[in-house]
Amino acid sequence: MRRCLLALAVALSVPAVFAQAQPDARPSAAPQAMPGQLATPADSGSISLARVPSDWHALDGQYVRIAAPLTLVGTDGLERFGQLTVAFEDRLWQPTEVAAPGTAGFSQVTANNQRRRLLLDDGSDARDPQQVPYLPAGAVLRTGMALRGVEGRVHVDAQGRPSLQLGRMLELPPLQRPQVPTVPGTLKVAAFNLENFFNGDGQGGGFPTLRGARTLEEHQAQLKKLIATIGPLDADVAALMELENDGYGPQSAIAALVDALNAAPDSHGDWRFVDAGKGPGDNPIRVGIIYRSSRLTPLGKPATLEGGPFAEHSRVPLAQAFQAGDGVPFMVVANHFKSKGCRDASGADADRDDGQGCWNATRVTSAQQLDAWMQRDPTGTGARDAVLLGDFNAYAMEDPIRTLRKAGWQDAFALAKVERPYSYVYNGYSGRLDHALLNAGMARRLAGAAEWHSNADEMDASGYQQRNVDGPWRSSDHDPLLLGFDQ
């Protein structure tokens, strides 16, 4: 889901290195740019920075040229405020992705992020600019891009946060997008948050919907992008999040998705969905499971975990056992825990300012009850091998995920030795809300794991509600996961 920008404190601690400074380091009577225009350097020159300065306040109001490349880390503020977030060196990582809250490591990552973070600004307070002066019309951006030769006038706000009103157009590198990933193994399992896939009344009407597409045309564009994402993954089974909770009839959202997958030119027409009878749950969005009937056979009936934190907050989990040919049976469990938004949060679920947001206690209870449920053979099939998939709304080192790991569930991406995985970029920070957790039996079968960074790095404008660029790009705000297992 799209979220608003958060305020951050600033801790600046690393010594500055000036690659070159003009004789007059503090030009006076510097020409001022009009709001929404490019800044201009003073006649007496500017300061060149080889790396992040130790004190931005000393440069406030001055024109600087940054000799080091900057990494584009966030585009959230572009369309609303005309701002981009960049970082000296590489990406900024969500602190709770790489370090447990309250630890020295967490504090170190937080301070390092704040030290390296810089805002690029259009110099205007106007909302929703049609065009920002430092970007060419129709520019397509992806986080991770390296920006070189950035220059502009420094401004430090009351909280000590630095920004740069740019003095010239950004030189964008050639657009590079990742190919669909492949993983070893004979059994392929995927997970994907669809970002509110609703289909109106299923007959071309009923728009705008509660969430997602606002018109039939937007729905068709969204569906096309989702098919361009799910199809190329070539998974045997996929756990899905943020499906409209509208039953399993021919006009339901899940039926529309499966019909479109089967109608795709390169499809074998063998996609099916798991029918839980109702729900699962009463939330407007639900989880779902789709699979290839030519490759997998469902075993027994689907199972759902209702009550407790799943009655009102976390979405109800859905489990289904499968078998591939003569292979060992396994269970797929689709999950979507309560989000971090603070509406109605109180008591133990209030934000404790530890980086985990609101509703953390509910997510921990959800993890505990999910693990206890899995110990009881929920599908009644005797399938021992299992994978928990989905959007847990918790980064890798937050309490809910650590609770599951402590209970014996293993991170598939850690087992596969994937370096610095991420599936979500928020406010300039990269991390994982989407996880694949394996019990011991499924962990032994793991052959590989990958994320397709087709969405998280893409700017919002590439999505179906705006420019609708061709292909899978920004079909959602989450990246899909793909796992390979031995049967």
C-alpha positions as CSV (number, residue, x, y, z in Angstrom):
1,M,0.0,0.0,0.0
2,R,1.1,3.6,-0.6
3,R,2.2,5.4,2.5
4,C,3.1,8.9,3.5
5,L,6.7,10.1,4.3
6,L,8.0,9.7,7.8
7,A,10.0,12.3,9.7
8,L,13.5,11.2,10.7
9,A,16.0,12.4,13.2
10,V,19.5,13.2,12.0
11,A,22.8,12.1,13.5
12,L,25.8,13.3,11.5
13,S,29.1,11.7,12.6
14,V,31.6,11.0,9.8
15,P,34.4,13.4,9.0
16,A,34.0,15.4,5.8
17,V,36.4,15.3,2.9
18,F,36.4,18.2,0.4
19,A,37.8,17.1,-2.9
20,Q,38.2,20.7,-3.9
21,A,37.2,24.1,-2.4
22,Q,37.3,27.4,-4.2
23,P,39.2,30.2,-2.4
24,D,36.0,31.9,-1.2
25,A,34.3,29.0,0.5
26,R,31.3,31.1,1.7
27,P,30.1,33.2,-1.3
28,S,28.0,36.1,-0.4
29,A,25.0,37.6,-2.2
30,A,24.4,34.3,-3.9
31,P,21.7,34.4,-6.6
32,Q,18.5,32.8,-5.4
33,A,16.4,30.6,-7.6
34,M,12.7,31.1,-7.8
35,P,10.6,28.3,-6.3
36,G,10.4,25.4,-8.7
37,Q,13.4,26.5,-10.7
38,L,17.0,25.2,-10.8
39,A,19.4,26.8,-8.3
40,T,22.3,28.8,-9.7
41,P,25.9,28.9,-8.3
42,A,27.5,32.1,-7.1
43,D,29.9,33.8,-9.4
44,S,32.7,33.1,-7.0
45,G,32.4,29.4,-7.4
46,S,31.2,26.4,-5.4
47,I,32.4,23.7,-3.1
48,S,33.1,20.1,-4.4
49,L,32.3,17.2,-2.1
50,A,34.0,13.9,-2.4
51,R,32.0,12.3,0.3
52,V,29.3,13.1,2.9
53,P,30.2,16.1,5.0
54,S,30.4,15.8,8.8
55,D,28.3,19.0,9.3
56,W,25.7,20.0,6.7
57,H,25.0,23.2,8.8
58,A,28.3,24.6,7.8
59,L,27.2,24.4,4.1
60,D,23.7,25.7,4.6
61,G,22.9,28.2,1.7
62,Q,26.0,27.3,-0.3
63,Y,26.2,25.8,-3.7
64,V,28.0,22.4,-3.8
65,R,29.0,19.9,-6.5
66,I,29.1,16.3,-5.4
67,A,32.0,14.5,-7.0
68,A,30.9,11.1,-5.6
69,P,28.1,9.1,-7.2
70,L,24.8,9.1,-5.3
71,T,22.5,6.1,-5.2
72,L,18.8,6.8,-5.8
73,V,17.1,5.2,-2.9
74,G,13.5,6.6,-2.9
75,T,11.0,8.1,-5.3
76,D,8.1,8.2,-2.9
77,G,8.1,12.0,-2.7
78,L,8.5,12.8,-6.4
79,E,4.9,13.2,-7.5
80,R,3.6,14.9,-4.3
81,F,6.5,17.1,-3.4
82,G,9.0,17.1,-6.3
83,Q,11.6,15.3,-4.2
84,L,13.9,12.3,-4.6
85,T,15.9,10.6,-1.8
86,V,19.5,9.7,-2.5
87,A,22.3,8.3,-0.5
88,F,26.1,8.6,-0.5
89,E,27.5,5.1,-1.2
90,D,24.9,2.4,-1.6
91,R,21.2,1.7,-0.6
92,L,19.8,2.6,2.8
93,W,18.5,-0.5,4.6
94,Q,15.6,-0.6,7.0
95,P,17.4,-0.9,10.3
96,T,15.0,-3.7,11.5
97,E,15.9,-5.6,8.3
98,V,19.5,-6.1,9.3
99,A,19.5,-5.6,13.1
100,A,17.2,-6.3,16.0
101,P,15.5,-3.3,17.7
102,G,17.2,-2.0,20.8
103,T,20.6,-3.4,19.9
104,A,23.8,-1.6,19.2
105,G,23.6,-2.8,15.6
106,F,20.2,-1.2,15.2
107,S,21.6,2.2,16.5
108,Q,24.6,1.9,14.2
109,V,22.5,1.2,11.1
110,T,20.1,4.1,12.0
111,A,23.0,6.5,12.4
112,N,24.7,5.4,9.2
113,N,21.5,5.8,7.3
114,Q,20.9,9.3,8.6
115,R,24.5,10.3,7.9
116,R,24.3,9.2,4.3
117,R,20.8,10.3,3.4
118,L,20.1,13.4,1.3
119,L,17.0,14.9,-0.2
120,L,17.0,16.3,-3.8
121,D,14.4,19.1,-4.0
122,D,12.7,21.2,-6.7
123,G,12.8,24.2,-4.4
124,S,9.0,24.6,-4.3
125,D,6.4,24.1,-1.6
126,A,3.8,23.4,-4.2
127,R,2.0,20.1,-4.0
128,D,1.6,17.7,-6.9
129,P,3.9,19.4,-9.4
130,Q,3.2,18.5,-13.0
131,Q,6.9,18.7,-13.8
132,V,10.0,19.1,-11.7
133,P,12.7,21.3,-13.2
134,Y,15.6,18.8,-12.7
135,L,14.1,15.9,-14.6
136,P,13.3,15.5,-18.3
137,A,9.7,15.0,-19.1
138,G,8.6,11.4,-18.8
139,A,11.7,10.3,-16.9
140,V,11.6,6.7,-15.8
141,L,13.4,6.1,-12.4
142,R,14.3,3.0,-10.5
143,T,15.8,3.0,-7.0
144,G,19.4,1.7,-7.1
145,M,20.3,4.0,-10.0
146,A,23.7,5.8,-9.7
147,L,23.4,9.5,-10.2
148,R,26.6,11.4,-11.0
149,G,27.5,15.1,-11.2
150,V,24.7,16.2,-8.9
151,E,25.0,19.8,-7.8
152,G,22.8,22.4,-6.1
153,R,22.2,24.7,-3.2
154,V,22.2,23.2,0.3
155,H,19.3,23.8,2.7
156,V,19.2,22.4,6.3
157,D,15.8,22.3,7.9
158,A,14.9,22.9,11.6
159,Q,15.4,19.2,12.3
160,G,18.9,19.2,10.8
161,R,17.9,17.3,7.7
162,P,19.9,18.3,4.5
163,S,18.4,18.9,1.1
164,L,19.8,20.1,-2.2
165,Q,17.9,22.4,-4.5
166,L,19.3,21.1,-7.7
167,G,21.3,23.5,-10.0
168,R,21.0,21.4,-13.2
169,M,19.1,18.6,-14.8
170,L,20.0,15.2,-13.5
171,E,21.9,13.0,-15.9
172,L,20.1,9.7,-15.7
173,P,21.9,6.4,-16.4
174,P,20.5,4.0,-19.0
175,L,17.4,2.2,-17.6
176,Q,18.3,-1.3,-16.6
177,R,15.6,-3.7,-15.5
178,P,16.1,-7.3,-14.2
179,Q,15.1,-10.4,-16.2
180,V,12.7,-12.8,-14.6
181,P,14.6,-15.0,-12.2
182,T,15.2,-18.7,-12.5
183,V,15.9,-21.0,-9.6
184,P,17.1,-24.6,-9.6
185,G,14.8,-27.4,-8.5
186,T,11.9,-29.4,-10.0
187,L,9.2,-27.8,-7.8
188,K,8.6,-24.0,-8.1
189,V,6.8,-22.1,-5.4
190,A,6.0,-18.3,-5.6
191,A,4.5,-15.7,-3.3
192,F,3.1,-12.3,-4.4
193,N,1.3,-9.4,-2.9
194,L,-1.1,-8.2,-5.6
195,E,-1.7,-4.7,-4.1
196,N,-5.4,-4.8,-3.9
197,F,-6.7,-6.7,-6.9
198,F,-10.4,-6.0,-7.0
199,N,-12.6,-6.6,-10.1
200,G,-15.8,-4.7,-9.4
201,D,-18.9,-6.8,-10.0
202,G,-16.9,-9.2,-12.2
203,Q,-19.0,-8.2,-15.3
204,G,-17.4,-4.9,-16.2
205,G,-19.2,-2.7,-13.7
206,G,-19.0,-1.9,-10.0
207,F,-16.2,0.7,-10.3
208,P,-14.7,2.4,-8.4
209,T,-14.0,-0.4,-6.1
210,L,-13.3,-0.2,-2.4
211,R,-9.6,-0.6,-3.2
212,G,-7.4,-0.9,-6.2
213,A,-8.7,-0.1,-9.7
214,R,-11.0,2.9,-10.0
215,T,-12.3,2.2,-13.5
216,L,-12.8,-0.8,-15.7
217,E,-9.9,0.4,-17.8
218,E,-7.6,0.5,-14.8
219,H,-8.8,-3.0,-13.8
220,Q,-7.9,-4.3,-17.2
221,A,-4.5,-2.6,-17.1
222,Q,-3.8,-3.9,-13.6
223,L,-4.8,-7.5,-14.6
224,K,-2.5,-7.3,-17.6
225,K,0.4,-6.3,-15.5
226,L,-0.3,-9.0,-12.9
227,I,-0.4,-11.7,-15.6
228,A,2.9,-10.3,-17.0
229,T,4.3,-10.9,-13.6
230,I,2.9,-14.2,-12.5
231,G,3.0,-16.0,-15.8
232,P,6.8,-15.6,-16.5
233,L,7.7,-16.9,-13.0
234,D,6.4,-20.3,-14.2
235,A,5.6,-21.5,-10.7
236,D,3.8,-24.7,-9.9
237,V,1.9,-23.0,-7.0
238,A,1.7,-19.4,-5.7
239,A,0.5,-17.8,-2.5
240,L,-1.2,-14.5,-3.1
241,M,-2.1,-11.6,-0.9
242,E,-4.5,-8.7,-1.2
243,L,-7.1,-10.4,-3.3
244,E,-10.7,-9.0,-3.1
245,N,-12.6,-11.1,-0.6
246,D,-15.6,-11.8,-2.8
247,G,-16.1,-15.5,-2.8
248,Y,-15.1,-18.1,-5.4
249,G,-17.8,-17.8,-8.0
250,P,-17.2,-17.1,-11.7
251,Q,-17.2,-13.3,-11.1
252,S,-14.9,-13.4,-8.2
253,A,-11.5,-11.7,-8.3
254,I,-9.6,-15.0,-7.9
255,A,-11.6,-16.6,-10.7
256,A,-10.9,-13.6,-13.0
257,L,-7.2,-13.8,-12.2
258,V,-7.0,-17.5,-13.0
259,D,-9.1,-17.1,-16.1
260,A,-6.8,-14.5,-17.4
261,L,-3.7,-16.6,-16.6
262,N,-5.2,-19.5,-18.6
263,A,-6.1,-17.2,-21.5
264,A,-2.5,-15.9,-21.8
265,P,-0.8,-16.8,-25.1
266,D,1.9,-18.8,-23.5
267,S,-0.3,-20.6,-20.9
268,H,-1.1,-24.3,-20.8
269,G,-4.5,-23.5,-19.4
270,D,-3.9,-25.5,-16.3
271,W,-4.1,-22.8,-13.6
272,R,-6.6,-23.6,-10.8
273,F,-7.4,-21.9,-7.4
274,V,-7.9,-23.4,-4.0
275,D,-11.6,-22.9,-3.0
276,A,-11.9,-22.4,0.8
277,G,-15.7,-22.2,0.6
278,K,-15.8,-18.8,2.1
279,G,-13.4,-16.0,3.0
280,P,-10.9,-16.9,4.4
281,G,-11.9,-14.3,7.0
282,D,-14.1,-11.2,6.8
283,N,-11.5,-8.6,5.9
284,P,-12.1,-6.8,2.6
285,I,-8.9,-8.4,1.3
286,R,-7.8,-12.0,1.7
287,V,-5.0,-14.5,0.8
288,G,-5.4,-17.1,-1.9
289,I,-3.5,-20.0,-3.4
290,I,-3.4,-20.8,-7.1
291,Y,-1.6,-23.9,-8.7
292,R,-1.0,-25.8,-11.9
293,S,-3.2,-28.8,-12.1
294,S,-0.9,-30.5,-14.6
295,R,1.9,-30.4,-12.2
296,L,0.4,-30.7,-8.7
297,T,-2.4,-32.6,-7.1
298,P,-4.2,-31.0,-4.1
299,L,-4.4,-33.4,-1.1
300,G,-7.3,-33.2,1.3
301,K,-9.2,-29.9,1.9
302,P,-7.9,-26.5,2.5
303,A,-7.6,-25.3,6.1
304,T,-7.9,-21.8,7.7
305,L,-6.9,-20.4,11.0
306,E,-9.6,-18.1,12.4
307,G,-10.1,-16.3,15.7
308,G,-7.6,-14.5,18.0
309,P,-5.6,-11.9,16.1
310,F,-7.0,-13.3,12.8
311,A,-10.6,-12.4,13.7
312,E,-10.1,-8.7,13.1
313,H,-6.6,-7.6,12.4
314,S,-4.2,-10.1,10.6
315,R,-5.8,-11.8,7.6
316,V,-6.8,-15.4,8.0
317,P,-4.1,-17.8,6.9
318,L,-4.9,-20.5,4.2
319,A,-3.2,-23.8,4.1
320,Q,-3.3,-26.5,1.3
321,A,-1.4,-29.7,1.0
322,F,-0.1,-30.8,-2.5
323,Q,1.9,-33.6,-4.1
324,A,3.9,-33.4,-7.3
325,G,3.8,-36.8,-9.0
326,D,5.4,-39.4,-6.7
327,G,7.1,-36.6,-4.7
328,V,6.9,-36.1,-1.0
329,P,3.7,-34.2,0.0
330,F,4.1,-30.6,1.2
331,M,2.0,-27.8,2.5
332,V,1.7,-24.2,1.3
333,V,0.5,-21.6,3.8
334,A,-0.5,-18.1,2.6
335,N,-0.2,-15.3,5.2
336,H,-0.8,-11.6,5.5
337,F,-0.2,-10.1,9.0
338,K,-1.6,-6.8,10.3
339,S,0.1,-3.8,8.7
340,K,2.1,-1.2,10.6
341,G,-0.4,1.7,10.3
342,C,-1.3,3.2,13.6
343,R,-5.1,3.7,13.2
344,D,-6.9,2.5,16.4
345,A,-3.6,1.1,17.8
346,S,-3.3,1.4,21.6
347,G,-1.7,-0.4,24.5
348,A,0.9,-3.0,23.6
349,D,0.1,-2.3,19.9
350,A,1.0,1.4,20.0
351,D,4.2,2.5,18.3
352,R,7.1,2.0,20.8
353,D,9.5,4.0,18.6
354,D,11.7,0.9,18.2
355,G,11.4,0.8,14.4
356,Q,8.6,-1.9,14.3
357,G,5.6,0.4,13.9
358,C,2.2,-0.2,15.3
359,W,0.4,-3.5,15.9
360,N,3.7,-5.3,16.6
361,A,2.2,-7.2,19.5
362,T,-0.6,-8.4,17.3
363,R,1.8,-9.6,14.7
364,V,3.8,-11.5,17.4
365,T,0.7,-13.2,18.6
366,S,-0.2,-14.0,15.0
367,A,3.2,-15.7,14.6
368,Q,2.8,-17.6,17.8
369,Q,-0.7,-18.9,16.9
370,L,0.4,-19.7,13.3
371,D,3.3,-21.8,14.6
372,A,1.0,-23.6,17.1
373,W,-1.5,-24.3,14.4
374,M,1.1,-25.8,12.1
375,Q,2.2,-28.3,14.8
376,R,-1.3,-29.8,14.7
377,D,-1.4,-30.9,11.0
378,P,-4.0,-28.4,10.0
379,T,-4.9,-30.0,6.6
380,G,-5.2,-33.5,8.2
381,T,-3.2,-35.0,5.4
382,G,-0.1,-35.9,7.4
383,A,2.0,-33.7,5.1
384,R,5.0,-32.8,7.2
385,D,7.0,-30.5,4.9
386,A,5.7,-26.9,4.9
387,V,6.4,-23.4,3.7
388,L,5.0,-20.2,5.2
389,L,4.7,-17.6,2.6
390,G,3.4,-14.0,2.3
391,D,3.5,-10.5,3.5
392,F,4.2,-10.6,7.3
393,N,4.4,-6.8,7.5
394,A,7.6,-7.3,9.5
395,Y,11.2,-6.9,8.5
396,A,13.6,-9.8,8.9
397,M,14.9,-8.8,12.4
398,E,11.6,-7.7,13.9
399,D,9.8,-9.7,16.7
400,P,7.3,-11.6,14.6
401,I,9.9,-13.1,12.2
402,R,12.4,-13.8,15.0
403,T,9.5,-15.5,16.9
404,L,9.0,-17.9,13.9
405,R,12.7,-18.5,13.5
406,K,13.1,-19.2,17.2
407,A,10.3,-21.8,16.8
408,G,12.3,-23.6,14.1
409,W,11.1,-21.9,10.8
410,Q,14.1,-21.2,8.6
411,D,14.5,-18.2,6.2
412,A,14.7,-19.6,2.7
413,F,16.8,-16.6,1.5
414,A,19.3,-17.1,4.3
415,L,19.5,-20.8,3.5
416,A,20.0,-20.1,-0.2
417,K,22.7,-17.5,0.7
418,V,21.0,-14.7,-1.1
419,E,22.9,-11.5,-0.3
420,R,20.9,-8.5,1.0
421,P,17.4,-9.6,-0.3
422,Y,14.7,-7.0,-0.4
423,S,11.1,-7.0,-1.7
424,Y,9.9,-3.5,-0.6
425,V,11.2,0.0,-0.7
426,Y,9.6,2.5,1.6
427,N,10.6,6.1,2.3
428,G,14.1,5.5,0.9
429,Y,14.7,2.3,2.9
430,S,14.9,-1.2,1.4
431,G,13.9,-4.4,3.2
432,R,11.6,-7.4,3.3
433,L,8.1,-7.6,4.4
434,D,7.6,-10.7,2.3
435,H,9.1,-13.9,3.6
436,A,9.4,-17.6,2.9
437,L,9.9,-19.6,6.0
438,L,10.5,-23.4,5.9
439,N,10.2,-26.1,8.5
440,A,13.1,-28.6,8.7
441,G,11.7,-31.0,6.1
442,M,11.1,-28.3,3.5
443,A,14.4,-26.7,4.2
444,R,16.2,-29.9,3.3
445,R,14.5,-29.8,-0.1
446,L,15.3,-26.2,-0.9
447,A,17.4,-25.7,-4.1
448,G,17.3,-22.0,-4.6
449,A,15.5,-18.7,-3.9
450,A,15.1,-15.4,-5.7
451,E,13.2,-12.1,-5.8
452,W,12.1,-10.4,-9.0
453,H,12.7,-6.7,-8.5
454,S,10.1,-5.8,-11.0
455,N,8.1,-3.6,-8.6
456,A,9.8,-2.3,-5.4
457,D,12.4,-0.3,-7.3
458,E,10.0,1.1,-9.8
459,M,8.5,4.6,-9.4
460,D,4.7,4.7,-8.7
461,A,4.1,6.5,-12.0
462,S,5.0,3.4,-13.9
463,G,2.0,1.6,-12.5
464,Y,-1.4,1.0,-14.0
465,Q,-3.1,4.0,-12.5
466,Q,-0.7,6.5,-14.0
467,R,1.7,6.0,-17.0
468,N,1.0,2.3,-17.2
469,V,4.3,1.4,-18.8
470,D,4.3,-1.7,-20.8
471,G,5.1,-5.0,-19.1
472,P,5.2,-6.2,-15.5
473,W,6.8,-3.1,-14.1
474,R,5.1,-1.8,-10.9
475,S,2.3,-4.3,-11.1
476,S,2.4,-4.0,-7.3
477,D,4.4,-2.3,-4.6
478,H,5.9,-5.6,-3.5
479,D,8.3,-7.9,-5.4
480,P,7.3,-11.5,-6.1
481,L,9.3,-14.3,-4.5
482,L,10.3,-17.6,-6.3
483,L,11.6,-20.7,-4.6
484,G,12.9,-23.9,-6.0
485,F,12.7,-27.3,-4.3
486,D,13.5,-30.9,-5.0
487,Q,10.4,-33.0,-5.1
